Amino acid sequence: MAQDHGNEERLALIDNKPVSPETADWLGRVDGIAPVIEKWREEGERQRFSPVPVFEALRDAGFPRMLVSRHLGGAQVTLETGSQALQALSRVDPAVAWQMGVQAAIGRLSDYLPEPTAGELFRDQDALVVGSVNPTGVAEAVDGGYRLSGRWGFASGSAHAAWLVCAARVTVDGAPRHTEHGPEIRMLFVPKQAVRMLDNWHTLGLRGTGSEDYEVDDVFVADAYTVAQRDMFFAPPARPSRGYGISYYDFGLFGSSSTVLGAARGALREFQRLAVAKKPMAGTTTLAAAHTVQERFARAEAQVRASRLLLADAAWHAERFGEVGGDSLSATVRLAAATVADQCCAAIDSLFTVAGTSSLYASSMLERYFRDAHSAAKHITLSPTNVEMTGQYLLGGGLSMRR
């Protein structure tokens, strides 16, 4: 008969798989700053952005530049390490993990920007660089650059940002400028002082991310502070400062999916603690003794374990085939990210339900994981559309973003 090591160890066998020294280091960094995040977690929810001590702890531990080239002062960790670190942060506070995931995604643009600009934004200053890659603005082409105007949404982490990226359609004399691939779209970086933030982040979940809308009104942006969207579908050109030979759109999905996965992992452990202690009203045994609860919990455990393996597999493929994988790699990554979100939200839903009234209160981390995971899953990178588009590709069609 196998030796009984207790509930926590029984459900952590997957964690007994050895991790690299790099991953162990970053998981240790999460442990080191977890008390600070926990101390200020409720304040972040109340004020709707992370308190300064949390940002300072993240910055000092290296998280904002975790996935930036070493040449630019970053850590340039592997995708597997970055994903695991974000999962660990999300178990402490999904809102914090979300902001670091967004910073990791926007940080990928450092490989596409001219090197002097990339150094200015990501090496020479330590505040966040965030914003939106959804082209809801207009960039009128002028000598040396563009006149930018528009409004963008979801600037997660903007409270601690120095620069914001704004995606815009390029115009000439007010008319859209086209390339051989269609309307020209560019990512334009502007300093935060040139931006007007809008206090509209009142949401169900991820409240502490400060993901406000922002506006820019006729601001000049030099060409050196822009990136062509078309280039982002391919791995950035090789150069000494390049961090990753992976396209922006194949890379950016890991932050969002890692946040949802981390929330689901946290929900499993939170429910386990609750189930072994709670007796339902008028009941004589704990939740953990109920057959229905046991079955639900085991299925949720399986969904989360499968998600961990699926995401790690996608990271492995992205690391090794980033420059040559093409649409096959993009389909693999998009399918993995969307499936992880779907399965992890389903697992959290199940646990939230069988926890009874205990999960209703804001003091419950199950309630937090439920709200934050479902809010994160609304992101386009986790949309069920990715499953549909991957199916179209696997059945012989093209790999579209959306219909």
C-alpha positions as CSV (number, residue, x, y, z in Angstrom):
1,M,0.0,0.0,0.0
2,A,1.3,3.4,-1.0
3,Q,2.4,5.7,1.8
4,D,-0.1,8.5,2.6
5,H,1.7,11.9,2.3
6,G,-1.4,14.0,3.0
7,N,-3.8,15.8,0.7
8,E,-1.5,18.6,-0.5
9,E,1.2,16.2,-1.6
10,R,-1.2,13.8,-3.2
11,L,-2.5,16.6,-5.5
12,A,0.9,18.0,-6.3
13,L,2.5,15.0,-8.1
14,I,2.8,17.0,-11.3
15,D,4.8,19.5,-9.3
16,N,7.4,16.9,-8.5
17,K,8.6,17.0,-12.1
18,P,12.0,18.8,-12.0
19,V,12.1,22.3,-13.2
20,S,15.1,24.2,-14.6
21,P,17.2,26.2,-12.3
22,E,15.9,29.3,-14.1
23,T,12.3,28.4,-13.4
24,A,13.1,27.5,-9.8
25,D,14.7,31.0,-9.4
26,W,11.7,32.8,-10.7
27,L,9.2,30.8,-8.7
28,G,11.3,31.7,-5.7
29,R,11.0,35.3,-6.6
30,V,7.2,35.0,-6.6
31,D,7.4,33.5,-3.1
32,G,9.6,36.3,-2.0
33,I,7.2,39.1,-3.0
34,A,3.9,37.2,-2.3
35,P,3.5,38.7,1.2
36,V,3.6,42.2,-0.3
37,I,1.0,41.3,-3.0
38,E,-1.2,39.7,-0.4
39,K,-0.9,42.7,2.0
40,W,-2.1,45.1,-0.7
41,R,-4.4,42.9,-2.6
42,E,-7.7,44.4,-1.2
43,E,-6.4,47.9,-1.7
44,G,-5.7,47.2,-5.3
45,E,-9.3,46.0,-5.7
46,R,-10.6,49.1,-4.0
47,Q,-8.6,51.7,-5.9
48,R,-8.7,49.7,-9.2
49,F,-5.0,49.6,-9.8
50,S,-2.0,48.0,-8.1
51,P,-0.6,50.0,-5.1
52,V,2.9,51.5,-5.4
53,P,4.5,48.9,-3.0
54,V,3.3,46.1,-5.3
55,F,4.7,47.6,-8.4
56,E,8.0,48.4,-6.6
57,A,8.2,44.8,-5.4
58,L,7.6,43.5,-9.0
59,R,10.1,45.9,-10.5
60,D,12.8,45.1,-8.0
61,A,12.3,41.4,-8.5
62,G,12.6,41.9,-12.3
63,F,9.1,40.9,-13.4
64,P,8.4,43.8,-15.8
65,R,11.4,42.9,-17.9
66,M,11.3,39.1,-17.4
67,L,10.6,38.5,-21.1
68,V,12.8,41.2,-22.6
69,S,16.2,40.7,-24.2
70,R,19.2,40.6,-21.9
71,H,20.8,43.1,-24.3
72,L,18.1,45.5,-23.2
73,G,18.5,44.8,-19.5
74,G,15.8,42.1,-19.3
75,A,16.0,38.5,-18.1
76,Q,15.1,36.8,-21.4
77,V,13.7,33.8,-19.7
78,T,12.3,30.8,-21.6
79,L,8.6,30.8,-22.4
80,E,8.2,27.8,-20.0
81,T,9.8,29.8,-17.1
82,G,7.7,32.9,-18.0
83,S,4.5,31.0,-18.0
84,Q,5.2,29.2,-14.8
85,A,6.1,32.5,-13.1
86,L,2.9,34.1,-14.3
87,Q,0.9,31.1,-13.1
88,A,2.5,31.5,-9.6
89,L,1.7,35.2,-9.5
90,S,-1.9,34.5,-10.5
91,R,-2.3,32.1,-7.6
92,V,-1.5,35.1,-5.4
93,D,-3.4,37.7,-7.3
94,P,-4.6,37.3,-10.9
95,A,-4.7,41.0,-11.4
96,V,-1.0,41.3,-10.8
97,A,-0.2,38.4,-13.1
98,W,-2.4,39.9,-15.8
99,Q,-0.4,43.2,-15.7
100,M,2.9,41.3,-16.0
101,G,1.5,39.2,-18.8
102,V,0.4,42.4,-20.7
103,Q,3.9,43.9,-20.1
104,A,5.5,40.7,-21.4
105,A,3.4,40.9,-24.6
106,I,4.0,44.6,-25.2
107,G,7.6,44.0,-24.3
108,R,7.9,41.8,-27.4
109,L,7.7,44.9,-29.5
110,S,11.2,45.7,-28.3
111,D,12.4,43.2,-30.9
112,Y,10.7,45.1,-33.7
113,L,11.5,48.7,-32.7
114,P,14.8,50.2,-33.9
115,E,17.4,49.3,-31.3
116,P,17.9,52.9,-30.0
117,T,14.2,53.3,-29.4
118,A,14.0,49.8,-27.8
119,G,16.8,50.7,-25.5
120,E,15.1,54.0,-24.5
121,L,11.8,52.4,-23.7
122,F,12.9,49.1,-22.1
123,R,16.4,49.5,-20.9
124,D,16.8,53.1,-19.9
125,Q,13.7,53.4,-17.8
126,D,12.0,50.9,-15.5
127,A,8.4,51.9,-15.6
128,L,5.8,49.8,-17.6
129,V,5.2,50.1,-21.3
130,V,1.6,49.1,-22.0
131,G,-1.3,49.9,-24.2
132,S,-3.4,48.5,-27.0
133,V,-2.6,46.8,-30.4
134,N,-6.3,47.1,-31.5
135,P,-6.2,49.7,-34.3
136,T,-8.8,52.2,-33.1
137,G,-6.9,55.3,-33.9
138,V,-5.7,57.2,-36.9
139,A,-2.1,58.1,-37.8
140,E,-1.8,60.7,-40.5
141,A,1.5,60.4,-42.3
142,V,3.7,63.5,-42.2
143,D,7.4,64.3,-42.7
144,G,9.4,62.1,-40.3
145,G,6.5,60.4,-38.7
146,Y,2.8,60.6,-38.0
147,R,0.1,62.8,-36.3
148,L,-1.7,60.4,-34.0
149,S,-5.3,60.8,-32.7
150,G,-7.8,58.3,-31.2
151,R,-9.1,56.4,-28.3
152,W,-8.0,53.0,-27.1
153,G,-9.1,50.6,-24.4
154,F,-7.7,48.2,-21.8
155,A,-4.4,49.9,-20.8
156,S,-3.6,47.3,-18.1
157,G,-0.9,48.5,-15.7
158,S,-1.2,52.1,-17.0
159,A,-1.0,53.5,-13.4
160,H,2.7,52.5,-13.4
161,A,3.5,53.1,-17.1
162,A,5.8,55.7,-18.7
163,W,4.9,54.8,-22.3
164,L,1.8,53.6,-24.1
165,V,1.5,51.9,-27.5
166,C,-1.4,53.0,-29.7
167,A,-2.4,50.9,-32.8
168,A,-3.7,53.1,-35.6
169,R,-4.6,52.9,-39.3
170,V,-2.3,55.1,-41.4
171,T,-3.8,57.8,-43.6
172,V,-2.4,60.2,-46.2
173,D,-4.4,63.4,-46.6
174,G,-7.2,61.7,-44.6
175,A,-7.4,58.7,-46.9
176,P,-6.3,55.2,-45.8
177,R,-2.9,54.2,-47.0
178,H,-2.7,50.6,-48.4
179,T,0.0,48.1,-48.8
180,E,0.1,44.9,-50.8
181,H,-1.5,43.2,-47.8
182,G,-4.3,45.7,-47.2
183,P,-4.7,48.9,-45.1
184,E,-1.5,49.9,-43.3
185,I,-1.6,49.6,-39.6
186,R,1.2,50.7,-37.2
187,M,1.9,50.6,-33.5
188,L,2.9,54.0,-32.2
189,F,4.6,54.6,-28.9
190,V,3.8,57.8,-27.0
191,P,5.0,59.0,-23.5
192,K,2.2,58.9,-20.9
193,Q,2.3,62.7,-20.4
194,A,1.0,63.0,-24.0
195,V,-2.0,60.7,-23.2
196,R,-5.3,61.5,-21.4
197,M,-6.3,58.6,-19.2
198,L,-10.1,58.0,-18.7
199,D,-11.3,56.8,-15.4
200,N,-13.7,54.1,-16.7
201,W,-12.3,50.8,-15.3
202,H,-15.4,49.6,-13.3
203,T,-15.6,45.9,-13.9
204,L,-16.6,42.5,-12.5
205,G,-13.1,41.1,-12.4
206,L,-9.4,42.1,-12.8
207,R,-10.4,45.2,-10.9
208,G,-6.8,45.9,-9.7
209,T,-5.3,46.1,-13.2
210,G,-6.2,49.7,-13.9
211,S,-7.1,48.8,-17.5
212,E,-8.5,52.2,-18.4
213,D,-9.2,53.7,-21.8
214,Y,-7.0,56.5,-23.0
215,E,-7.0,59.2,-25.7
216,V,-4.4,60.9,-27.8
217,D,-5.2,64.2,-29.7
218,D,-3.0,65.1,-32.7
219,V,0.4,64.1,-31.2
220,F,3.4,63.8,-33.4
221,V,5.1,60.4,-33.3
222,A,8.5,60.0,-35.0
223,D,8.8,57.0,-37.4
224,A,11.5,55.5,-35.1
225,Y,8.8,55.0,-32.4
226,T,6.6,52.9,-34.6
227,V,6.2,49.3,-35.7
228,A,4.4,48.0,-38.7
229,Q,1.7,45.5,-37.7
230,R,2.5,43.4,-40.8
231,D,6.0,42.6,-39.4
232,M,4.4,41.3,-36.1
233,F,3.1,38.3,-37.9
234,F,6.6,37.1,-38.4
235,A,9.6,36.5,-36.1
236,P,11.6,39.7,-35.7
237,P,14.9,40.0,-37.8
238,A,17.9,38.5,-36.1
239,R,20.1,41.1,-34.4
240,P,22.3,41.1,-31.2
241,S,19.5,42.7,-29.1
242,R,16.8,40.3,-30.2
243,G,15.3,38.4,-27.3
244,Y,13.1,35.8,-29.1
245,G,12.8,34.5,-32.6
246,I,9.0,34.2,-32.2
247,S,6.3,36.3,-33.8
248,Y,4.5,38.8,-31.7
249,Y,1.2,37.0,-32.2
250,D,2.5,33.6,-31.4
251,F,4.2,35.0,-28.2
252,G,1.5,37.2,-26.7
253,L,-1.0,34.4,-26.0
254,F,1.1,32.9,-23.2
255,G,0.5,35.8,-20.7
256,S,-3.3,35.7,-20.9
257,S,-3.6,31.9,-20.8
258,S,-1.0,31.6,-17.9
259,T,-3.1,34.0,-15.8
260,V,-6.3,32.0,-16.2
261,L,-4.4,28.8,-15.6
262,G,-2.8,30.2,-12.4
263,A,-6.2,31.3,-11.2
264,A,-7.5,27.7,-11.7
265,R,-4.6,26.2,-9.8
266,G,-5.2,28.6,-7.0
267,A,-8.9,27.7,-7.0
268,L,-8.1,24.0,-6.7
269,R,-6.0,24.6,-3.6
270,E,-8.5,27.1,-2.1
271,F,-11.3,24.6,-2.6
272,Q,-9.3,21.8,-1.1
273,R,-8.8,23.8,2.1
274,L,-12.5,24.7,2.3
275,A,-13.8,21.2,1.5
276,V,-11.8,19.4,4.3
277,A,-13.1,21.9,6.9
278,K,-16.6,22.9,5.9
279,K,-19.8,21.1,6.9
280,P,-22.8,22.1,4.8
281,M,-25.8,23.5,6.7
282,A,-27.7,20.7,8.4
283,G,-25.0,18.2,7.2
284,T,-23.1,15.8,9.4
285,T,-20.0,15.4,7.2
286,T,-17.6,17.7,5.4
287,L,-17.8,18.7,1.8
288,A,-14.7,16.5,1.2
289,A,-16.7,13.4,2.2
290,A,-19.5,14.0,-0.3
291,H,-19.3,11.7,-3.4
292,T,-20.5,14.4,-5.7
293,V,-17.9,16.8,-4.5
294,Q,-15.2,14.2,-4.8
295,E,-16.1,13.6,-8.4
296,R,-16.3,17.3,-9.3
297,F,-13.0,18.0,-7.6
298,A,-11.2,15.2,-9.4
299,R,-12.6,16.3,-12.8
300,A,-11.5,19.9,-12.1
301,E,-8.0,18.6,-11.1
302,A,-7.8,16.7,-14.4
303,Q,-8.9,19.8,-16.4
304,V,-6.2,21.9,-14.8
305,R,-3.5,19.3,-15.1
306,A,-4.3,18.8,-18.8
307,S,-4.2,22.6,-19.3
308,R,-0.8,22.8,-17.7
309,L,0.6,20.1,-20.0
310,L,-1.1,21.6,-23.1
311,L,0.3,25.1,-22.5
312,A,3.8,23.7,-21.7
313,D,3.6,21.8,-25.0
314,A,2.7,25.0,-26.9
315,A,5.6,26.8,-25.3
316,W,8.0,24.1,-26.2
317,H,6.9,24.3,-29.9
318,A,7.0,28.1,-29.9
319,E,10.6,28.1,-28.5
320,R,11.8,25.6,-31.1
321,F,9.8,26.5,-34.2
322,G,9.3,30.2,-33.8
323,E,11.0,31.2,-37.0
324,V,9.8,28.3,-39.2
325,G,6.5,27.1,-37.8
326,G,4.4,29.5,-39.8
327,D,0.6,29.0,-39.6
328,S,1.0,25.5,-38.1
329,L,2.7,27.0,-35.1
330,S,0.2,29.8,-34.8
331,A,-2.7,27.4,-35.0
332,T,-1.1,25.2,-32.3
333,V,-0.5,28.2,-30.0
334,R,-4.0,29.7,-30.5
335,L,-5.8,26.4,-30.0
336,A,-3.8,25.7,-26.8
337,A,-4.5,29.2,-25.3
338,A,-8.2,29.1,-26.0
339,T,-8.6,25.6,-24.8
340,V,-6.7,26.3,-21.6
341,A,-9.0,29.2,-20.9
342,D,-12.1,27.2,-21.6
343,Q,-11.0,24.2,-19.5
344,C,-9.8,26.3,-16.6
345,C,-12.9,28.4,-16.4
346,A,-15.0,25.3,-16.4
347,A,-12.9,23.9,-13.6
348,I,-13.3,27.1,-11.5
349,D,-17.1,27.2,-12.3
350,S,-17.5,23.6,-10.9
351,L,-15.6,24.4,-7.7
352,F,-17.4,27.7,-7.3
353,T,-20.8,25.9,-7.5
354,V,-20.1,23.0,-5.1
355,A,-18.5,25.4,-2.5
356,G,-22.0,26.6,-1.7
357,T,-22.5,30.0,-0.2
358,S,-18.9,30.2,0.9
359,S,-17.9,31.3,-2.6
360,L,-20.3,34.2,-2.6
361,Y,-18.3,36.5,-0.4
362,A,-15.7,39.0,-1.5
363,S,-13.5,37.6,1.3
364,S,-13.3,34.3,-0.5
365,M,-10.4,33.7,-3.0
366,L,-12.7,31.4,-4.9
367,E,-14.9,34.4,-5.6
368,R,-11.8,36.3,-6.8
369,Y,-10.5,33.5,-9.0
370,F,-14.0,33.1,-10.5
371,R,-14.4,36.8,-11.4
372,D,-10.8,37.3,-12.6
373,A,-10.6,34.2,-14.7
374,H,-13.8,34.9,-16.5
375,S,-12.7,38.5,-17.1
376,A,-9.4,37.4,-18.4
377,A,-11.0,34.9,-20.7
378,K,-12.8,37.7,-22.5
379,H,-9.5,38.7,-24.1
380,I,-9.3,38.1,-27.9
381,T,-6.3,35.8,-27.5
382,L,-8.5,33.4,-25.5
383,S,-11.7,33.8,-27.5
384,P,-13.4,30.6,-28.7
385,T,-13.0,32.1,-32.2
386,N,-9.4,30.8,-32.0
387,V,-10.8,27.3,-31.8
388,E,-13.1,27.9,-34.8
389,M,-10.3,29.5,-36.9
390,T,-7.9,26.6,-36.0
391,G,-10.5,24.1,-37.1
392,Q,-10.9,26.0,-40.4
393,Y,-7.1,25.8,-40.9
394,L,-6.8,22.1,-40.0
395,L,-9.6,21.3,-42.5
396,G,-7.7,23.0,-45.4
397,G,-8.6,26.6,-45.1
398,G,-6.6,29.7,-44.3
399,L,-5.7,30.7,-40.7
400,S,-7.8,33.8,-40.2
401,M,-7.9,36.0,-37.1
402,R,-11.7,36.3,-37.3
403,R,-14.4,35.9,-39.9
